[in-house]
Amino acid sequence: MDYRTEKDTMGEIKVPADKYWGAQTQRCKENFKIGTEKMPLESIYALTVLKKAAAKANCTLGTLSKEKAELIMKVCDEILEGKLDEHFPLAVWQTGSATQSNMNVNEVIANRGNDICGEKMLHPNDDVNKSQSSNDTFPTALHITAIIAVKNMLLPAADKLASTFEALAEKYKDILKVGRTHLQDATPLSLGQEIGAWADMIRTDTENIIAALDFIRPIAIGATAVGTGLNAPKGFDEKAAEYISEYTGEKFIPARNKFQALTSKAPITFVHAGLKALACDLLKIANDVRFLACGPRSGIGEIKIPENEPGSSIMPGKVNPTQCEALSMLSVQVMANDTAISFGASQGNFQLNVYMPLIIHNFMQSVRLLSDGMISFNDNCAVGIEPDLEVINRNLENSLMLVTALNPVIGYENSAKIAKTAHADGTTLKEAAVKLGILTEEQFDKNMDIQKMVYPHEER
């Protein structure tokens, strides 16, 4: 491999000749050979959007020449088109301020820009990082990354799965089945009502996540090193936020308190809490589906799910609810990520939080897992959910909790006697009611209307 010599304030260092990064990136690459996790490209792109906005803001405010600003912006566009991905090699596990990733972007922009213009016009610190500090650029990129990822990845995936459940809820609204609470038989409901609850869980979770995004629209840019705005011109924060909003299509505003914006990561923690809540509901849904489908002959078996692959290396013909298992595992991972993010957010010492690479790594993993997981579950499981009417009807007819419909007529205690007698004798509720002399067959039939139990306030 060919190398060139780069220089920074610590001296000279060899850098691969075919890479645009510089001395600080190379030092980080050599000093932090930890794990396989790389800084998410999404956060690199967010930093790039910020650099583009900063260049335009500096030019507008007269602190950067038009020639330099346009060159910086040109390289930023190349990065955002994915043309320079290979030049961002750094690990997540680096300085907690992500200074090296900020400098990685600065160096790539400067060196690529100088390559384009054929001379050393751009300096990574003096020009690309003008009016900025790693301490305010990475917190800003953190918020940009989160909003774009949630909007572009998570919400479409959630909408797809919720829409599938809504369609199934409408399709199966007239299939009556036994309900279950405490894992025991309960009063009946429709299969549509059961599935409709899953849809609304996802809709409610996404509404909460969308609302939480407003808390990360304020950004730290303009705070520079500790929050005072040293070395940034007046109005830089407003101009930068304006241009970031223009480039992303999302509204961003300067943080009202720059000191808070640097050190507190409560807002991003709040957004991730919404992701955790979605994970909790997805795990509940996955469990419901695999329990309702368990069997096929010795379980509940009220629904059928697609059979996608063999489930055992030793038991021929066995098929497992693998999509449910994948969704449940990734949901657990998101909950674990929430713990890591929460702990990291609690560690803001004085004027800076130094757990930001950890936070963005875990946040982005949660978004990817949830997004991919919901699409996979939708396409390979949810769309193929079908009822087993024979099993559903048998379980409904055998349910002792249908006796609840008799409460208004004969009272709770008499109804309990009927249920207990039927269970002890292995007979039907009607047979027990007649045996105990509480109701005649005609009286029982008149008051045992399952449709009205499921839809008590509707004419059907």
Salt bridges, closest charged atoms under 4 A:
GLU6 OE2 - ARG4 NE 2.90
ASP8 OD2 - ARG27 NE 2.82
ASP18 OD2 - LYS19 NZ 3.17
GLU42 OE1 - ARG368 NH2 2.90
GLU70 OE2 - LYS66 NZ 3.94
ASP77 OD1 - LYS52 NZ 2.73
GLU78 OE1 - ARG112 NE 2.82
GLU81 OE1 - LYS83 NZ 2.98
GLU86 OE1 - LYS19 NZ 3.64
ASP115 OD2 - ARG112 NH1 3.27
ASP126 OD2 - HIS123 ND1 3.79
ASP127 OD1 - LYS68 NZ 3.19
ASP159 OD1 - ARG203 NH1 2.68
GLU166 OE2 - ARG203 NE 2.91
GLU170 OE2 - LYS173 NZ 2.84
ASP174 OD1 - ARG460 NH2 2.33
GLU194 OE1 - LYS177 NZ 2.98
ASP214 OD1 - ARG217 NE 3.05
ASP237 OD2 - LYS258 NZ 2.86
GLU242 OE1 - LYS239 NZ 3.72
GLU246 OE2 - LYS56 NZ 3.95
GLU250 OE2 - LYS151 NZ 3.08
GLU250 OE1 - ARG217 NH1 3.17
ASP288 OD2 - LYS284 NZ 2.48
GLU302 OE1 - LYS177 NZ 3.07
GLU302 OE2 - ARG180 NH2 2.86
ASP338 OD1 - HIS272 ND1 2.78
ASP338 OD2 - LYS276 NZ 3.44
ASP379 OD1 - LYS160 NZ 3.06
ASP425 OD2 - LYS435 NZ 2.68
ASP445 OD1 - LYS430 NZ 2.91
GLU458 OE1 - ARG460 NH1 3.29
